[in-house]
Amino acid sequence: MAETRHLLIEIGTEELPPKALHLLSEAFEAGIRDGLSRKELGHGVLTRFAAPRRLAVLVHDLIVVQPERRVERRGPALAAAFDAAGNPSKATEGFARSCGVTVAELDRVETAKGAWLAYHSIVPGALTATLIPEIVETALKELPIPRRMRWGNGSEEFVRPVHWVVMLFGDDVVPGAILGVRAGRDSHGHRFHHPEPIPLPRAAAYAAVLAETGKVLADFGQRREAIRSQASHLASELGGTAVIEPALLDEVTALVEWPVALVGNFEPRFLAVPHEALITTMQDNQKYFPIVDAQQRLLPHFITIANIESRDPAKVRAGNERVIRPRFADAEFFWNQDRKTRLESHQPALKNVVFQQRLGSLYDKSERVAALARTLARSTGGNPDGVEHAARLAKCDLLTSMVQEFPELQGTMGHYYAKHDGESAETARAIEEQYWPRFAGDAIPGTATGRLLALAERLDTLVGIFAIGQGPSGNKDPFALRRAALGALRIIIEGGLDIDLPAVLHEAAAAFPAAVHTAAAIDTVLDFMSERLRGYYIEQGFKADAFEAVAELRPPRPLDFDRRIRAVTDFRQLPEAESLAAANKRIRNILRKLEGELPFAVRTELLVEPAELALAAALAEIASEAVPMLEASLYAEGLSRLAGLRAPVDAFFDAVLVMADDTALRQNRIALLNELGSLFLRVADLSKLSN
């Protein structure tokens, strides 16, 4: 059995970017894994470590010596290697000499392209320790670092200056330099608790020595859980629950090496300020965890994570309370000032805020959205006056002091200010919901007015921005049009809005000035939204061919599209589905080859074969039941009924020659197939379905 040892690689740096730490750690582990694989070095599991000042990977049970390899050198083709008398050519003799053997000692190999002379040799494996520096250097070069920096007088570049490197193979130091730093066995502990070097006796002792001696929890997951556990425990002691957002938890984990949770307090009077403003301040500005009670009401406490075990925790607590107090006081001031004027009073000032230079101001956009939302309300049974009023108020909170200080509270503060002004609950809620869904998986607006407002807002943006040629390019999407398109589709489908999308886009386009050539952008927007719709269904587990089967018909109503694709997905679970899909392919292939207008009317007197008589009879009977279902958009029920055509369809193709010599018979059979295919095409093009 091959000898193995543990390998430790640690890169010690200045504080790494907290939001990138987890990604860098994953990429570093992947890079080491790939490097070991390329060198054919067998190993056990890999454990990654990431803390503010270090990236590390522990490779378990890494073989000490690379396996020997069988190397093949291919020489001349056998056909040209010898002359007619069997004597080797000069090229053959030269190849043998270069391999250090005689011609007779060369091997012959057979390939798909012919026979060749070859020489096989065994290359002994290298010592693993000699390969490690190259593997590490390559892994570091491939890290996803947008901008690298230099330090000192060297030419090395990394995300942050490197101060130490540990490479231990078992209990031996791997000789070499990484990023200009000579590797050794000395790590470093906590910047304040243990700034001195910490000699590591062996690779496997890494995490334990750092924790016990250096006051560093190097394992990101362990540190993350320690923070979560400490925060939850302290909150429960106060009779509440810590609000721990995963992204914030990851960021705080990346900021500390030795987490110590502390409770801070603030004056209860600040609770009169909308809790979203307080929570935003705590989470975004201070990286605190808020605390709420069982009814999700904010409590006058917060949890901060210190990176040190202070001898005087009260001072640390007081310092954090001192920092948060003026921020809360500002929020309280903005809240009180903003309520002195009605939300609608800001509407005229929107004329001075540019939405997009060629598309006008936010006032212009609000007017367009109000008109489009009114149209949508009329076609969907909504409240035209209510949604139009909400649209004109929707952007007013952008000019309030609170939103100018906390832009992420747009919509949320509009909701509060509208309620304060006595607006209806539906209007106030819609102002907030206009931004929903805000991200993948977020909820769509819950109110009818909110759904129409959010939809009109997105469609106006899509048409306008595409009309001026500012659509997404590659990874760049400055107007978040991909998110807008997907959000619009989700609102339509999940919100049950039965609208004609091309017609609504034409309505949106007509509201722009003539100088903005929006009409030319409608097809582009439709294609763009179709791609987002495809992704929407694929992500939910629908098959691509089911999407293509429905998309082939280009149904203009996304809600209708949804009913069709679900019906197709249900249909393909039936035992008849595969045969009928194959029949539809055959029908489409036959009809596609014909020129001119296809016959449609079937003449019963020309039905002579028993199989075609049976198919025509079954088609008439089943169509009489299925067509009303399909016309009522009951596609699943209709396809289920059409599945009853499987047997007569199979029998028809087995027994009947469609392209008969007799012109009348041929045309009549084509008409029968055209009628059959058109019936299925009322739902989707089933010929697109794969087996």
C-alpha positions in Angstrom: 0.0 0.0 0.0 1.3 3.4 -1.0 2.6 5.7 1.8 0.5 8.7 2.5 0.7 11.9 4.6 -1.5 14.9 5.2 -0.6 18.1 3.3 -1.3 21.6 4.7 -1.1 24.7 2.6 -1.8 28.1 4.3 -1.4 31.5 2.7 -1.2 34.2 5.4 -2.3 37.7 4.2 -3.5 41.1 5.3 -7.3 41.2 5.9 -9.0 39.6 2.9 -12.2 41.2 1.3 -15.0 39.8 3.6 -17.6 39.5 0.8 -15.2 37.5 -1.4 -13.6 35.3 1.3 -16.0 32.3 1.0 -15.7 32.3 -2.8 -11.9 32.6 -2.7 -11.8 29.7 -0.2 -13.9 27.4 -2.4 -11.9 28.3 -5.5 -8.6 27.7 -3.7 -9.7 24.2 -2.6 -10.9 23.5 -6.2 -7.6 24.6 -7.6 -5.6 22.4 -5.3 -7.9 19.4 -6.1 -7.5 20.0 -9.8 -3.8 20.3 -9.5 -3.4 17.1 -7.6 -5.6 15.4 -10.2 -3.5 16.7 -13.1 -0.4 15.2 -11.4 -2.2 11.9 -10.8 -1.6 12.3 -7.0 -4.1 10.1 -5.1 -5.5 11.6 -1.9 -8.4 11.5 0.6 -10.8 14.3 1.5 -9.8 18.0 1.3 -10.7 20.4 4.1 -10.7 24.1 3.4 -10.1 26.9 5.9 -10.8 30.6 5.5 -10.4 33.5 8.0 -9.8 37.2 7.6 -6.0 36.7 7.3 -5.7 33.3 5.8 -6.7 30.8 3.1 -5.7 27.2 3.8 -6.4 23.7 2.5 -5.6 20.4 4.3 -5.3 17.4 2.0 -5.8 14.1 3.8 -3.8 11.0 2.9 -1.8 12.3 0.0 0.5 9.8 -1.6 4.2 10.5 -1.0 5.4 9.4 -4.5 3.7 10.0 -7.8 2.7 6.7 -9.5 5.0 5.6 -12.3 3.7 6.2 -15.8 3.8 4.2 -19.0 4.8 6.6 -21.8 4.2 6.0 -25.4 6.3 7.6 -28.2 4.9 7.1 -31.6 7.2 6.7 -34.6 6.7 6.4 -38.3 3.6 4.8 -39.8 4.2 1.1 -40.4 3.4 1.4 -44.1 6.4 3.8 -44.5 8.7 2.3 -41.9 10.2 -0.5 -44.1 11.0 -0.8 -47.8 9.8 -3.6 -50.1 12.6 -5.9 -48.9 11.7 -5.4 -45.2 14.6 -3.0 -44.5 14.0 -0.2 -42.0 13.9 3.3 -43.5 16.2 6.0 -42.2 13.3 7.6 -40.3 12.7 4.3 -38.5 16.4 3.8 -37.7 16.6 7.4 -36.4 13.5 6.9 -34.2 15.0 3.8 -32.7 18.3 5.6 -31.9 16.4 8.4 -30.3 14.6 5.9 -28.0 17.9 4.1 -27.2 16.8 0.8 -28.6 17.2 -1.2 -31.8 14.5 -1.3 -34.5 13.7 -4.9 -33.5 12.8 -3.7 -30.0 10.2 -1.2 -31.2 6.5 -2.1 -30.6 3.7 -1.9 -33.1 0.4 -0.3 -32.3 -2.9 -0.4 -34.1 -5.2 2.6 -34.1 -8.3 3.6 -36.0 -6.1 5.5 -38.4 -3.6 2.7 -39.1 -0.6 0.9 -37.7 2.5 2.7 -36.2 5.9 1.9 -34.7 6.1 3.0 -31.1 8.3 2.8 -28.1 6.9 2.3 -24.6 8.8 3.2 -21.5 8.1 3.4 -17.8 8.8 6.8 -16.2 9.2 6.6 -12.4 6.9 8.9 -10.4 8.3 12.1 -8.9 8.3 12.8 -5.2 5.1 14.6 -4.3 6.9 17.3 -2.3 8.6 18.5 -5.5 5.3 19.0 -7.3 3.4 20.8 -4.5 4.8 24.4 -5.1 3.7 24.4 -8.8 0.3 23.1 -7.8 -0.1 25.9 -5.2 1.1 28.6 -7.6 -1.3 27.5 -10.3 -4.2 27.4 -7.9 -3.5 30.9 -6.7 -3.2 32.3 -10.2 -6.6 30.9 -11.1 -8.5 32.4 -8.2 -11.3 34.7 -9.2 -9.7 38.0 -8.2 -11.0 40.9 -10.3 -8.1 43.2 -9.3 -4.8 42.1 -7.9 -2.4 44.3 -6.0 1.4 44.5 -5.6 3.3 45.2 -2.4 6.9 45.9 -1.5 9.5 45.9 -4.2 8.5 42.5 -5.7 6.5 41.8 -8.8 4.1 39.3 -7.2 0.4 40.1 -7.3 -2.4 38.9 -5.1 -5.7 40.1 -3.7 -3.9 41.3 -0.5 -0.2 41.3 0.5 1.1 37.9 1.6 3.1 37.8 4.9 3.6 34.1 5.5 3.2 30.7 3.8 3.0 27.3 5.4 3.5 24.1 3.4 3.7 21.0 5.6 3.8 17.5 4.2 3.2 15.4 7.3 5.7 17.0 9.7 8.2 18.1 7.0 8.3 21.6 5.4 7.9 21.6 1.7 10.8 23.6 0.3 9.8 26.4 -2.1 8.6 30.0 -2.3 5.0 31.1 -3.0 4.3 34.7 -4.2 7.8 35.6 -3.1 7.5 34.2 0.4 9.6 31.3 1.5 7.4 28.5 2.9 7.8 27.3 6.4 6.0 25.8 9.4 5.2 29.0 11.2 1.6 30.2 11.1 0.3 33.2 13.0 -2.5 33.5 15.5 -5.0 36.3 16.3 -3.7 39.7 15.6 -4.1 40.8 19.2 -4.5 37.7 21.3 -1.4 35.9 19.8 0.5 38.0 17.2 3.6 35.9 17.6 4.5 33.1 15.1 3.0 29.7 15.9 5.2 26.7 14.8 3.0 23.9 13.6 4.4 20.4 14.5 2.5 18.6 11.6 -0.1 19.3 9.0 -3.0 17.5 10.8 -2.6 19.7 13.9 -3.4 22.9 12.1 -6.9 23.7 13.2 -6.4 22.5 16.8 -3.1 24.5 17.3 -4.6 27.7 15.9 -7.7 27.4 18.1 -5.9 26.4 21.3 -2.8 28.6 21.0 -3.6 31.3 18.5 -7.2 32.1 19.3 -8.2 31.6 15.7 -11.1 29.5 14.5 -9.8 28.8 11.0 -12.7 26.7 9.8 -15.2 29.1 8.2 -18.2 26.8 8.8 -17.3 26.3 12.4 -16.8 30.0 13.0 -20.1 30.7 11.2 -22.0 28.3 13.5 -20.3 29.7 16.6 -21.6 33.2 15.6 -25.1 31.9 14.9 -25.2 29.9 18.1 -23.9 32.8 20.3 -26.3 35.3 18.7 -29.3 33.0 19.0 -28.5 32.2 22.7 -28.1 35.9 23.7 -31.4 36.8 21.9 -33.3 34.1 23.6 -32.1 35.3 27.0 -33.7 38.6 26.1 -37.0 36.9 25.2 -36.5 37.4 21.4 -35.0 36.0 18.3 -32.0 37.2 16.4 -32.6 38.2 12.8 -29.7 36.4 11.1 -29.6 37.0 7.3 -27.4 34.4 5.7 -25.5 37.0 3.6 -24.8 39.1 6.7 -23.8 36.0 8.7 -21.3 35.1 6.0 -19.9 38.6 5.9 -19.5 38.8 9.7 -17.9 35.4 9.7 -15.3 36.7 7.2 -14.6 39.7 9.5 -13.6 37.9 12.7 -11.2 35.2 13.7 -12.3 34.7 17.2 -16.0 35.6 17.5 -17.5 36.9 20.8 -21.1 38.0 20.7 -22.2 40.9 22.8 -25.7 42.5 23.4 -26.1 46.2 22.8 -29.1 48.4 23.6 -30.7 51.5 22.3 -33.4 53.9 23.5 -37.0 52.5 23.1 -38.1 55.8 21.6 -36.4 54.9 18.4 -38.9 52.1 17.9 -41.4 54.7 16.7 -39.3 54.9 13.5 -40.2 52.3 10.9 -38.3 49.2 11.8 -37.0 48.7 8.3 -34.9 51.9 8.7 -33.5 50.7 12.0 -32.8 47.2 10.7 -31.1 48.6 7.6 -28.8 50.7 9.7 -28.0 47.8 12.0 -27.3 45.3 9.3 -25.8 47.3 6.4 -23.9 50.0 8.3 -22.9 48.3 11.5 -23.1 44.6 10.7 -25.3 44.0 13.8 -28.0 41.3 14.2 -31.3 42.9 15.2 -33.6 41.2 17.7 -37.4 40.7 17.3 -40.1 39.3 19.6 -42.5 36.5 18.8 -44.7 38.9 16.8 -41.7 40.0 14.7 -41.6 43.4 16.4 -38.2 45.0 16.8 -36.8 45.0 20.4 -34.5 47.8 21.6 -31.4 45.5 21.5 -28.9 44.3 19.0 -26.1 41.8 18.9 -22.6 42.7 17.7 -19.8 40.2 17.1 -16.5 41.3 18.5 -13.2 39.9 17.2 -11.6 39.8 20.6 -12.2 38.6 24.2 -12.1 41.9 25.9 -11.2 42.3 29.5 -13.9 44.9 29.7 -16.8 43.9 27.6 -18.9 46.8 28.9 -16.6 49.2 27.1 -17.0 47.3 23.8 -20.7 47.3 24.3 -20.8 51.0 25.1 -18.7 51.9 22.1 -21.1 50.1 19.7 -24.1 51.7 21.4 -22.5 55.1 21.0 -22.0 54.5 17.3 -25.5 53.4 16.6 -27.3 56.2 18.5 -26.6 59.1 16.1 -27.6 56.9 13.1 -30.9 56.2 14.7 -31.3 59.8 15.6 -30.8 60.7 11.9 -33.4 58.2 10.9 -35.8 59.6 13.5 -35.3 63.1 12.2 -35.9 62.1 8.6 -39.0 60.2 9.6 -40.5 63.2 11.4 -39.5 65.7 8.7 -40.8 63.7 5.8 -44.3 63.3 7.4 -44.7 67.1 7.5 -45.5 67.1 3.8 -47.8 64.7 1.8 -46.3 62.2 -0.4 -48.0 63.5 -3.5 -46.4 67.0 -2.9 -43.2 65.5 -4.3 -44.7 64.6 -7.7 -43.9 67.9 -9.5 -40.3 67.7 -8.4 -40.0 64.3 -10.2 -39.7 66.4 -13.4 -36.2 67.4 -12.3 -35.1 63.8 -11.8 -33.8 62.1 -15.0 -34.9 58.5 -15.5 -32.9 58.2 -18.7 -31.7 61.1 -20.8 -33.5 60.0 -24.0 -36.5 58.7 -22.1 -37.3 61.7 -20.0 -37.7 62.3 -16.3 -39.2 60.1 -13.5 -42.3 62.3 -13.9 -42.6 61.3 -17.5 -42.1 57.6 -16.6 -44.7 57.9 -13.8 -47.3 59.2 -16.3 -46.5 56.5 -18.8 -46.8 53.8 -16.2 -50.0 55.3 -14.8 -51.6 55.2 -18.3 -50.4 51.6 -19.0 -51.5 50.4 -15.5 -54.9 51.8 -16.2 -55.1 49.9 -19.5 -54.0 46.7 -17.7 -56.6 47.2 -15.0 -59.4 47.5 -17.6 -58.4 44.3 -19.3 -58.0 42.3 -16.2 -60.9 43.5 -14.0 -58.8 45.6 -11.8 -59.4 49.1 -10.4 -58.3 51.6 -13.1 -58.6 54.7 -11.0 -56.8 53.1 -8.0 -53.9 51.7 -10.0 -53.5 55.0 -11.9 -53.4 57.0 -8.6 -50.9 54.5 -7.1 -48.6 54.9 -10.2 -48.5 58.6 -9.8 -47.4 58.3 -6.2 -45.1 55.4 -6.8 -41.8 57.3 -7.2 -42.5 60.2 -4.9 -40.7 58.7 -1.9 -37.5 58.9 -3.9 -37.4 62.6 -3.0 -37.9 62.0 0.8 -35.0 62.5 3.1 -35.3 59.0 4.4 -34.9 57.3 1.0 -32.2 59.7 -0.1 -30.3 58.5 3.0 -31.3 54.9 2.7 -32.0 54.2 -1.0 -32.7 50.5 -0.3 -35.9 51.7 1.5 -37.5 52.9 -1.7 -41.1 51.7 -1.9 -41.0 50.7 1.8 -41.0 54.3 3.0 -43.6 55.2 0.3 -45.8 52.6 1.9 -45.4 54.2 5.3 -45.9 57.8 4.1 -49.0 56.9 2.0 -50.6 55.3 5.1 -49.8 58.4 7.1 -51.4 60.5 4.5 -54.6 58.5 4.7 -54.3 56.6 1.4 -56.0 53.3 1.1 -54.2 50.2 2.3 -54.2 48.8 -1.2 -52.5 52.0 -2.6 -50.0 52.1 0.2 -49.1 48.5 -0.2 -48.9 48.8 -4.0 -46.2 51.5 -3.7 -44.0 49.1 -1.9 -44.9 46.1 -4.1 -44.0 47.9 -7.3 -40.4 46.6 -6.8 -41.5 43.0 -6.2 -40.1 40.4 -7.0 -36.8 42.0 -6.1 -34.6 38.9 -6.7 -34.9 35.3 -7.8 -37.3 33.4 -5.6 -38.8 36.6 -4.1 -42.6 36.9 -3.8 -44.7 38.6 -6.4 -46.9 41.5 -5.3 -49.8 40.4 -3.1 -52.3 43.0 -4.1 -54.1 43.4 -7.4 -53.0 47.0 -7.6 -49.4 46.1 -6.7 -49.3 43.4 -9.5 -50.6 45.8 -12.2 -48.3 48.6 -11.1 -45.2 46.4 -10.9 -46.0 44.9 -14.3 -46.6 48.3 -16.0 -43.3 49.6 -14.5 -41.3 46.7 -15.9 -42.9 46.7 -19.3 -42.3 50.5 -19.7 -38.6 50.0 -18.8 -38.2 47.1 -21.2 -39.7 48.8 -24.2 -37.9 52.1 -23.6 -34.5 50.8 -22.9 -34.5 48.4 -25.8 -35.8 51.1 -28.1 -32.7 53.3 -27.4 -30.4 50.3 -27.9 -29.3 49.9 -24.3 -30.2 46.2 -23.9 -28.0 43.8 -22.0 -24.7 42.9 -23.5 -22.8 39.9 -22.2 -22.6 40.1 -18.4 -23.5 43.8 -18.5 -27.1 44.6 -17.7 -27.1 48.1 -16.1 -30.9 48.5 -16.2 -31.5 45.0 -14.8 -33.6 44.1 -17.8 -33.2 40.4 -17.3 -34.6 40.7 -13.8 -37.4 43.0 -15.1 -38.4 40.6 -17.8 -38.5 37.6 -15.6 -40.3 39.6 -12.9 -43.0 40.7 -15.4 -43.5 37.1 -16.6 -43.8 35.8 -13.0 -46.3 38.5 -12.2 -48.5 37.6 -15.2 -48.3 33.9 -14.7 -48.3 33.5 -11.0 -50.6 36.5 -10.5 -53.1 35.0 -12.9 -53.2 38.0 -15.3 -54.7 36.9 -18.6 -53.2 39.6 -20.9 -52.1 39.7 -24.5 -48.4 40.5 -24.1 -47.7 41.8 -27.7 -50.8 44.0 -27.5 -49.7 45.4 -24.1 -46.2 46.1 -25.4 -47.7 48.1 -28.2 -49.7 50.1 -25.7 -46.5 50.7 -23.7 -44.6 51.7 -26.9 -47.3 54.2 -28.0 -46.8 56.3 -24.8 -43.2 57.3 -25.7 -42.4 60.4 -27.7 -42.2 59.8 -31.5 -38.5 60.5 -31.4 -38.1 57.2 -29.5 -38.7 54.5 -32.1 -40.3 52.1 -29.7 -42.4 50.2 -32.3 -39.2 48.6 -33.8 -38.2 47.3 -30.3 -41.4 45.3 -29.6 -40.2 42.1 -31.4 -36.8 42.4 -29.7 -38.5 42.7 -26.3 -40.8 39.7 -27.1 -37.8 37.5 -28.1 -35.9 38.7 -24.9 -38.9 37.8 -22.7 -39.3 34.4 -24.5 -35.7 33.5 -23.5 -36.4 34.5 -19.9 -39.6 32.4 -20.0 -37.6 29.4 -21.2 -35.3 29.8 -18.3 -38.2 30.2 -15.9 -39.7 26.8 -16.9 -36.4 24.9 -17.2 -35.5 26.0 -13.6 -38.8 24.6 -12.4 -38.0 21.2 -14.0 -40.0 21.4 -17.2 -38.2 19.8 -20.2 -36.8 21.9 -23.0 -38.7 20.1 -25.7 -42.0 20.7 -23.9 -41.2 24.4 -23.9 -40.3 24.3 -27.6 -43.5 22.4 -28.4 -45.6 25.3 -27.0 -43.3 28.1 -28.1 -43.6 26.9 -31.7 -47.2 28.3 -31.7 -46.1 31.6 -30.2 -49.2 32.0 -27.9 -49.5 35.7 -27.1 -50.7 35.2 -23.6 -48.1 34.0 -21.0 -50.9 32.7 -18.7 -52.2 30.6 -21.7 -48.6 29.5 -22.4 -48.4 28.2 -18.8 -51.6 26.2 -19.1 -50.3 24.7 -22.4 -46.9 23.6 -21.1 -48.4 22.1 -18.0 -50.9 20.2 -20.2 -48.1 18.9 -22.4 -46.1 17.9 -19.4 -49.1 15.9 -18.0 -49.8 14.4 -21.4 -46.3 13.0 -21.9 -46.9 10.9 -18.7 -49.7 9.0 -20.5 -48.9 5.6 -22.1 -50.2 6.9 -25.4 -47.9 10.0 -25.5 -44.9 8.5 -27.2 -46.8 6.9 -30.0 -48.9 10.1 -30.7 -45.8 12.3 -30.5 -44.1 10.1 -33.1 -47.3 10.2 -35.2 -47.3 14.0 -35.1 -43.7 14.0 -36.3 -44.7 11.8 -39.2 -47.6 14.0 -40.0 -45.5 17.2 -39.9 -42.8 15.6 -42.1 -45.4 14.5 -44.7 -47.2 17.9 -44.7 -44.0 19.9 -44.8 -42.9 18.4 -48.1 -46.2 19.4 -49.8 -46.4 22.5 -51.9 -49.4 24.8 -52.1 -52.4 25.1 -49.9 -53.1 21.9 -47.9 -56.5 20.3 -48.2 -58.5 20.3 -45.0 -62.0 19.0 -45.8 -62.3 15.2 -45.7 -64.6 13.6 -48.2 -66.2 10.5 -46.6 -67.0 8.9 -49.9 -63.2 8.6 -50.6 -62.5 6.8 -47.4 -62.0 3.2 -48.6 -59.5 1.5 -46.3 -60.9 0.1 -43.0 -58.1 1.9 -41.1 -58.8 5.3 -42.5 -62.6 4.8 -42.0 -61.9 4.0 -38.4 -59.6 6.9 -37.9 -62.0 9.4 -39.5 -64.8 8.1 -37.3 -62.7 8.2 -34.1 -61.5 11.7 -35.0 -65.0 13.0 -35.5 -66.2 11.5 -32.2 -63.2 12.6 -30.1 -62.9 16.0 -31.7 -66.6 16.8 -30.8 -65.6 16.3 -27.1 -62.1 17.6 -27.1 -62.5 20.8 -29.2 -64.9 22.5 -26.6 -62.3 21.7 -23.9 -59.5 23.2 -25.9 -61.5 26.3 -26.8 -62.1 26.7 -23.0 -58.3 26.5 -22.5 -58.8 23.1 -20.7 -55.7 21.8 -22.5 -54.9 19.0 -20.1 -58.4 17.6 -20.3 -58.4 18.0 -24.1 -55.1 16.3 -24.6 -56.2 13.5 -22.3 -59.2 12.9 -24.5 -57.1 13.1 -27.7 -54.9 10.4 -26.3 -57.8 8.0 -27.3 -56.7 8.4 -30.9 -53.6 6.4 -30.4 -55.0 3.0 -31.6 -56.7 4.3 -34.8 -53.7 6.5 -35.6 -51.2 3.6 -35.2 -53.5 1.3 -37.3 -53.8 4.0 -40.0 -50.0 4.3 -40.5 -49.6 0.6 -40.4 -52.2 -0.2 -43.1 -52.8 2.9 -45.3 -50.5 4.4 -48.0 -50.9 8.1 -47.6 -49.2 9.1 -50.9 -51.4 6.9 -53.1 -51.1 7.0 -56.9 -54.8 8.0 -57.1 -54.8 11.9 -56.7 -58.2 12.0 -55.1 -57.4 9.3 -52.5 -54.0 11.0 -51.8 -55.5 14.4 -51.3 -58.2 13.0 -49.0 -55.7 11.2 -46.8 -53.6 14.4 -46.6 -56.7 16.3 -45.5 -57.4 13.6 -42.8 -53.8 14.0 -41.5 -54.0 17.8 -41.7 -57.2 17.7 -39.7 -55.6 15.4 -37.1 -52.4 17.4 -36.8 -54.4 20.7 -36.6 -56.3 19.3 -33.7 -53.2 18.7 -31.6 -51.8 22.0 -32.7 -54.6 23.7 -30.8 -52.3 22.9 -27.8 -48.8 22.5 -29.0 -46.6 21.1 -31.7 -46.1 17.6 -30.3 -43.7 16.7 -33.0 -41.1 18.7 -31.0 -41.3 16.2 -28.1 -38.4 13.7 -27.9 -38.9 10.2 -26.7 
